[in-house]
Amino acid sequence: MKYKQSGIFLISNNINDKVFVEFSSDIPKEILNTYSLLNSGIHDNRVLQIDYSLYGKENFKFQVIENVKAENSKKLNALLKQRKEHWVKQFKAFLYSHGYNFKTTKNCWNVQDDYRDVFKKIYSLLDFNLPYAKERTQLLHNTLEDSLSYWMIEYVSSPAFWDKQVKTSKDYLIESETDSFLKRLEGLANYLLHPRYDDFVQEELIKNNPKSQRRSPKNHLTKSKLKEIKKKELHTSNFALDIEKGTKHFFEQCITEQDIEKYEEIKELDVFLKKLSMQLGYGLPKNDRETLQKQIEKLHGKRNLNLLKDFYKDLSKEILIMKEKLAGTIHFKKLQKGTTRIDYDCDTGYFDELGTYVSVSENKIDFKNEKHILELLNHYYSLKKGCADKPSSDMWHILYVLDELIEKVNFENYVKDILTMKIEGAPGNEITSYLFDKYKLTLNDDRISKIFNSFIPKMIADTYLNDHEEWLYTYKVKGKYKKCKSCGTNKLLSEKYYRKRSDKKGDGYYNKCRFCEK
């Protein structure tokens, strides 16, 4: 009977020192099979397969680390699994940073004792009395700089942590509510997010401005304020707040003499309302009004008196609706606190009485328009500062596209310096002096202004047009391209890049692009 070598073998990566531990009852055959799977790109361990394909066969070493023998195959398999688990722990191959055996080892971490002790040590080193955010950030950075940060990376790479992240239908989506490790990690985040001040400058501003100081909890919500909030919640509908029953409009709707003269329908209803008002005693002193209404109640009953009152109320509302339908009414909205919100997807304007559109402002940013680019550059610093912490805002994305276009233009170094210094608000004489010292260029204020106001916006707009053209003929329209004989660049086959041949030979264009023909 042919002897079979059984035991544990190791595959080690010479580039990153990661290892893969495996067992087999026939090691030579298993190594050949593993080689075959890796060379074919179909090995079960995807991380090992990716590294093998990336670094190549020559950077991986196969070696037997232990021979294992047993009386029968059943005992041999049990012993092989036991020894494999031992070597996986020995090499820490269950860690992403050390090996490829991520989920083959169970209970390899005493996680409860480990992370609780580590977090206890971290919290003991933190100073919660530090008032400034920068000081807290630096302290936490110094605390985690040693082995503590590596411990966290290893823990979140371990099977013990991975298994907890696999959700079932009975699990909570917010794991931090139940996972004590994530709760402690959230505590470190709160330590950074909730300092008293950002820095010394903010502390001085708050102390010098009483309105900016934080309100104490006892003054934050008084009983009267709570009542107001409840009233608003009860009466809020379509952003119209009727907080009190006696609330009146700033301008009450009414019927004027001009309305009565102009509209016959309003005139008839107004005459009827005046007669009904006289019969009910409206406009008379209280005693006289009550006497008239008691006479009506005595003759026709209380029910009919109430019907007349309701009829008068309804007609009073109807005449206002009638006016609105006939004449139209302008309703003024209450001014809201806050700043104007600009919609960058469309311009602002209106149609006059002749039907002509009158433009008020150009809100829509068009990168083909040099004027729009120039205005963005003129206000770049303030716009960038205003949206730096708002990555979901429109302006943040607009400036991001502008930055990408500026990078693609490949300006000469002196033009980049002019752009940077103009954005920072440097005066012309300072820019002139800087360019002379660095590049020995003599440019006056007019020349610098022309470069910033005309040349730079035009180059950015041209770059945007080229990008848009390339996108259009790549994803929307199938365009024809031609390789320039001189520079070897593939360019769209059009008169923009190639001159047309008078003899119309071939594709009808010269083999050299316009840029190479210059």
ZAMARGU-4260 file (C-alpha; in steps of 0.2 Angstrom, whole numbers, plus 5000, padded with zeros to 4 digits):
<rodrens>
0) 5000/5000/5000 | 5007/5017/4995 | 5011/5028/5010 | 5000/5045/5011 | 5007/5060/5020
5) 4994/5067/5032 | 4995/5083/5042 | 4995/5102/5041 | 5002/5113/5027 | 5005/5131/5025
10) 5003/5143/5011 | 5012/5159/5014 | 5012/5176/5005 | 5030/5183/5003 | 5023/5200/4999
15) 5012/5204/5014 | 5016/5189/5025 | 4999/5183/5026 | 4996/5164/5028 | 4983/5151/5024
20) 4982/5135/5035 | 4975/5119/5029 | 4975/5100/5033 | 4974/5085/5022 | 4975/5066/5024
25) 4985/5066/5007 | 4996/5082/5007 | 5005/5080/4990 | 4988/5078/4981 | 4980/5092/4991
30) 4994/5104/4987 | 4993/5100/4968 | 4974/5102/4969 | 4976/5119/4978 | 4988/5124/4964
35) 4976/5119/4951 | 4962/5129/4958 | 4972/5145/4961 | 4979/5144/4944 | 4962/5142/4937
40) 4955/5157/4947 | 4941/5146/4956 | 4948/5143/4973 | 4934/5144/4987 | 4944/5157/4997
45) 4941/5173/4987 | 4953/5184/4997 | 4967/5171/4994 | 4962/5169/4976 | 4963/5188/4973
50) 4980/5190/4981 | 4987/5175/4971 | 4981/5182/4955 | 4988/5199/4960 | 5005/5194/4966
55) 5008/5178/4956 | 5013/5160/4959 | 5032/5165/4962 | 5027/5175/4978 | 5018/5160/4987
60) 5027/5146/4996 | 5019/5129/5001 | 5026/5120/5016 | 5022/5106/5028 | 5022/5112/5046
65) 5016/5096/5055 | 5014/5077/5051 | 4999/5069/5059 | 4995/5050/5061 | 4981/5041/5069
70) 4974/5023/5071 | 4960/5025/5059 | 4952/5038/5047 | 4939/5044/5059 | 4952/5048/5073
75) 4963/5056/5060 | 4950/5068/5053 | 4946/5074/5071 | 4965/5076/5075 | 4968/5085/5059
80) 4954/5098/5063 | 4960/5100/5080 | 4978/5103/5075 | 4973/5115/5061 | 4963/5126/5074
85) 4979/5126/5084 | 4990/5132/5070 | 4977/5145/5064 | 4978/5152/5082 | 4996/5151/5082
90) 4998/5161/5066 | 4983/5172/5070 | 4977/5168/5052 | 4959/5172/5057 | 4964/5190/5057
95) 4962/5199/5040 | 4979/5207/5043 | 4988/5191/5046 | 4980/5177/5036 | 4966/5170/5025
100) 4957/5158/5038 | 4944/5171/5042 | 4929/5159/5048 | 4938/5142/5051 | 4941/5145/5069
105) 4928/5146/5083 | 4930/5155/5099 | 4947/5161/5095 | 4944/5178/5104 | 4939/5180/5122
110) 4930/5196/5116 | 4920/5201/5131 | 4935/5202/5143 | 4947/5209/5129 | 4937/5224/5123
115) 4930/5229/5140 | 4947/5230/5147 | 4954/5239/5132 | 4940/5252/5133 | 4942/5254/5151
120) 4960/5258/5149 | 4956/5271/5135 | 4943/5280/5145 | 4954/5281/5160 | 4967/5290/5149
125) 4954/5303/5142 | 4951/5320/5150 | 4933/5325/5149 | 4936/5342/5156 | 4945/5348/5141
130) 4934/5362/5133 | 4941/5362/5115 | 4937/5350/5101 | 4955/5351/5094 | 4962/5346/5111
135) 4951/5331/5113 | 4955/5325/5095 | 4973/5326/5099 | 4972/5317/5115 | 4962/5303/5108
140) 4974/5302/5093 | 4989/5300/5105 | 4979/5287/5116 | 4976/5276/5101 | 4992/5279/5092
145) 5000/5264/5101 | 4994/5246/5101 | 4976/5251/5106 | 4971/5256/5088 | 4979/5240/5081
150) 4969/5230/5093 | 4953/5238/5087 | 4957/5234/5069 | 4961/5216/5073 | 4945/5214/5083
155) 4933/5220/5069 | 4943/5209/5057 | 4939/5194/5068 | 4926/5180/5065 | 4919/5185/5082
160) 4914/5202/5076 | 4909/5197/5059 | 4897/5184/5065 | 4888/5197/5074 | 4885/5208/5059
165) 4876/5194/5050 | 4857/5200/5052 | 4842/5189/5053 | 4824/5194/5053 | 4823/5194/5072
170) 4838/5205/5074 | 4838/5224/5077 | 4844/5235/5062 | 4852/5247/5074 | 4865/5235/5081
175) 4873/5249/5092 | 4858/5248/5104 | 4862/5230/5109 | 4881/5228/5105 | 4891/5233/5119
180) 4907/5235/5109 | 4898/5247/5097 | 4891/5257/5112 | 4908/5259/5119 | 4914/5265/5102
185) 4899/5277/5101 | 4905/5284/5118 | 4922/5288/5110 | 4913/5297/5096 | 4902/5307/5108
190) 4918/5312/5117 | 4924/5321/5100 | 4907/5327/5095 | 4901/5336/5111 | 4915/5347/5117
195) 4910/5364/5125 | 4919/5374/5112 | 4928/5371/5095 | 4943/5382/5100 | 4948/5397/5109
200) 4941/5409/5096 | 4923/5402/5097 | 4924/5403/5116 | 4928/5421/5115 | 4914/5424/5103
205) 4901/5415/5114 | 4907/5424/5130 | 4906/5441/5122 | 4889/5438/5114 | 4876/5433/5127
210) 4864/5428/5114 | 4875/5414/5108 | 4877/5406/5125 | 4869/5390/5128 | 4852/5391/5137
215) 4850/5381/5153 | 4838/5367/5153 | 4826/5376/5165 | 4824/5391/5154 | 4824/5381/5138
220) 4805/5376/5138 | 4793/5385/5149 | 4775/5381/5152 | 4769/5395/5141 | 4781/5389/5127
225) 4774/5372/5129 | 4756/5378/5127 | 4761/5387/5111 | 4769/5372/5104 | 4754/5361/5108
230) 4742/5375/5100 | 4753/5375/5084 | 4753/5356/5083 | 4734/5356/5084 | 4731/5370/5072
235) 4744/5367/5059 | 4737/5363/5041 | 4747/5366/5025 | 4759/5378/5033 | 4745/5390/5038
240) 4745/5392/5057 | 4729/5397/5066 | 4736/5398/5083 | 4721/5407/5091 | 4703/5408/5087
245) 4703/5427/5086 | 4718/5428/5073 | 4714/5441/5060 | 4723/5442/5043 | 4735/5457/5040
250) 4723/5463/5027 | 4705/5458/5029 | 4695/5455/5013 | 4681/5467/5010 | 4668/5473/4997
255) 4672/5491/4991 | 4661/5504/4982 | 4671/5501/4966 | 4666/5482/4967 | 4648/5486/4969
260) 4648/5498/4954 | 4658/5487/4943 | 4649/5470/4946 | 4630/5468/4946 | 4630/5452/4954
265) 4639/5459/4969 | 4628/5474/4970 | 4612/5463/4971 | 4619/5452/4985 | 4625/5467/4994
270) 4608/5475/4994 | 4600/5459/5001 | 4613/5458/5014 | 4610/5476/5020 | 4591/5472/5021
275) 4594/5456/5031 | 4607/5465/5042 | 4594/5478/5047 | 4581/5465/5051 | 4593/5456/5063
280) 4598/5473/5071 | 4616/5472/5066 | 4624/5489/5068 | 4612/5494/5082 | 4615/5495/5100
285) 4615/5479/5110 | 4598/5482/5118 | 4589/5487/5102 | 4597/5472/5093 | 4591/5460/5106
290) 4573/5468/5106 | 4572/5465/5087 | 4578/5447/5088 | 4566/5443/5102 | 4552/5449/5091
295) 4557/5438/5077 | 4559/5423/5089 | 4541/5426/5096 | 4534/5427/5079 | 4543/5413/5069
300) 4552/5403/5083 | 4570/5402/5089 | 4575/5389/5076 | 4571/5401/5061 | 4580/5415/5070
305) 4596/5405/5071 | 4593/5400/5052 | 4593/5418/5048 | 4609/5422/5057 | 4618/5407/5049
310) 4611/5412/5032 | 4618/5430/5034 | 4635/5422/5039 | 4635/5411/5024 | 4631/5425/5012
315) 4644/5436/5019 | 4657/5423/5015 | 4649/5420/4998 | 4650/5438/4992 | 4669/5438/4996
320) 4671/5422/4986 | 4661/5430/4972 | 4672/5445/4972 | 4688/5433/4971 | 4680/5424/4956
325) 4675/5440/4947 | 4689/5452/4951 | 4703/5440/4958 | 4712/5443/4974 | 4731/5445/4978
330) 4735/5435/4994 | 4751/5440/5003 | 4761/5427/5012 | 4768/5430/5029 | 4786/5433/5028
335) 4796/5419/5035 | 4812/5420/5045 | 4828/5414/5036 | 4838/5417/5020 | 4833/5416/5002
340) 4835/5399/4995 | 4840/5399/4977 | 4835/5385/4965 | 4850/5382/4953 | 4840/5371/4941
345) 4830/5386/4934 | 4831/5405/4932 | 4820/5418/4940 | 4809/5429/4930 | 4791/5434/4925
350) 4779/5438/4911 | 4774/5456/4909 | 4757/5462/4903 | 4762/5460/4885 | 4767/5442/4888
355) 4786/5446/4887 | 4797/5436/4898 | 4807/5447/4910 | 4823/5440/4917 | 4826/5444/4935
360) 4841/5433/4939 | 4851/5419/4931 | 4851/5405/4944 | 4855/5391/4933 | 4874/5388/4932
365) 4880/5384/4915 | 4898/5379/4913 | 4897/5384/4895 | 4894/5402/4900 | 4910/5411/4903
370) 4901/5424/4913 | 4894/5411/4925 | 4912/5404/4928 | 4919/5421/4931 | 4906/5425/4944
375) 4909/5408/4953 | 4928/5412/4953 | 4925/5430/4960 | 4915/5423/4974 | 4924/5406/4976
380) 4931/5409/4993 | 4915/5414/5002 | 4905/5400/4992 | 4917/5387/4997 | 4917/5392/5015
385) 4898/5393/5016 | 4896/5375/5009 | 4912/5366/5016 | 4902/5357/5029 | 4887/5354/5017
390) 4892/5340/5005 | 4873/5337/5000 | 4870/5355/4995 | 4869/5360/4977 | 4884/5373/4978
395) 4895/5360/4985 | 4893/5349/4970 | 4894/5365/4958 | 4911/5369/4966 | 4917/5351/4965
400) 4914/5351/4946 | 4923/5368/4944 | 4938/5361/4954 | 4939/5346/4942 | 4938/5357/4927
405) 4952/5368/4933 | 4963/5352/4936 | 4959/5346/4918 | 4963/5363/4910 | 4982/5361/4914
410) 4985/5380/4915 | 5003/5386/4915 | 5011/5388/4933 | 5010/5407/4932 | 4992/5406/4927
415) 4988/5395/4941 | 4996/5407/4953 | 4986/5421/4946 | 4970/5411/4948 | 4974/5407/4966
420) 4980/5424/4972 | 4965/5432/4964 | 4953/5420/4973 | 4962/5424/4989 | 4959/5443/4986
425) 4977/5448/4983 | 4979/5466/4975 | 4986/5468/4958 | 5003/5475/4963 | 5006/5461/4975
430) 5002/5448/4961 | 5014/5458/4949 | 5028/5458/4961 | 5026/5439/4965 | 5026/5434/4946
435) 5041/5445/4943 | 5051/5437/4958 | 5046/5419/4953 | 5045/5419/4934 | 5053/5435/4929
440) 5037/5440/4921 | 5032/5458/4919 | 5013/5459/4919 | 5003/5475/4923 | 4986/5475/4932
445) 4977/5476/4915 | 4985/5461/4908 | 4982/5451/4925 | 4964/5456/4925 | 4962/5451/4907
450) 4969/5434/4911 | 4958/5431/4926 | 4942/5439/4918 | 4943/5432/4900 | 4957/5419/4897
455) 4954/5408/4912 | 4935/5407/4911 | 4936/5404/4892 | 4948/5389/4895 | 4937/5382/4908
460) 4922/5383/4897 | 4931/5375/4882 | 4936/5361/4894 | 4918/5358/4899 | 4912/5358/4881
465) 4926/5345/4876 | 4920/5334/4891 | 4902/5336/4887 | 4906/5332/4868 | 4916/5316/4873
470) 4901/5311/4885 | 4888/5314/4871 | 4897/5304/4858 | 4902/5290/4870 | 4885/5287/4879
475) 4871/5295/4869 | 4877/5296/4851 | 4888/5284/4842 | 4902/5295/4835 | 4916/5291/4823
480) 4934/5293/4829 | 4950/5295/4819 | 4968/5293/4825 | 4980/5307/4821 | 4994/5302/4811
485) 5006/5314/4820 | 5001/5314/4839 | 4993/5297/4838 | 4977/5303/4848 | 4960/5297/4844
490) 4949/5312/4841 | 4931/5314/4835 | 4930/5314/4816 | 4923/5332/4814 | 4929/5349/4807
495) 4933/5354/4824 | 4948/5342/4825 | 4952/5338/4807 | 4952/5349/4791 | 4941/5343/4776
500) 4950/5337/4760 | 4945/5346/4744 | 4947/5330/4734 | 4936/5320/4747 | 4948/5305/4747
505) 4946/5292/4760 | 4935/5298/4774 | 4936/5315/4768 | 4947/5322/4781 | 4966/5325/4782
510) 4976/5312/4793 | 4984/5326/4804 | 4973/5335/4817 | 4971/5354/4817 | 4983/5355/4832
515) 4997/5346/4824 | 4995/5355/4807 | 4999/5372/4816
</rodrens>
